[in-house]
């Protein structure tokens, strides 16, 4: 499993930034070097600044592997490109083309199509339409034994309910997403489920449950020797630490540092 410093280094290289360019305006280059070599663990403020500059977003999640909407490779490649670059208006416009709709042949392609349409609508603030599309993606899903895409759709609907401050409904869809969880073989996209559950609770201001899901997610990622969603988990964990600190201004500096360490979870990170 990868250390935090390794994750930051890989993200920096993906963005084609030098250490000097990433550190500029945030910290000394020597400190960034120490972070990337796992000599120094950044505090919450520093990690958030680095993650922001690296464009790690709380609300925009790219799948490890996208699901096909068609037998035409160029259609699937187009969805890959638009999703991975978070171009959601362009994704919506592409999905609404007749040539895409005319090539939906199988139930799995229909499921993927309506899932991506719902995500595009959600990210362009068409909330009610997003719920309709996500529910359509679940039309032929076995509710007791959903596939990974179905679980992601349940979680996306839960996220919508969290934006509307509907905690009971949000939790209902989290539970649906994890129903009979141990019966399925591992797929890397499943890493996102823990992160999304944590994000839902974060939106609902339930920081304890959010932290618990992040901890479980990091353990799940470690168990499967993956790194997908790890940067997002670190970033959200730092945000949780800051919120916890701001909620209790009586904490002294050393207490705050201890709390951040606790939220990072030393027992979890030892196995990285």
Order of alpha helices (4+ residues) and beta strands (2+ residues): alpha-alpha-alpha-alpha-alpha-alpha-alpha-alpha-alpha-alpha-alpha-alpha-alpha-alpha-alpha-alpha
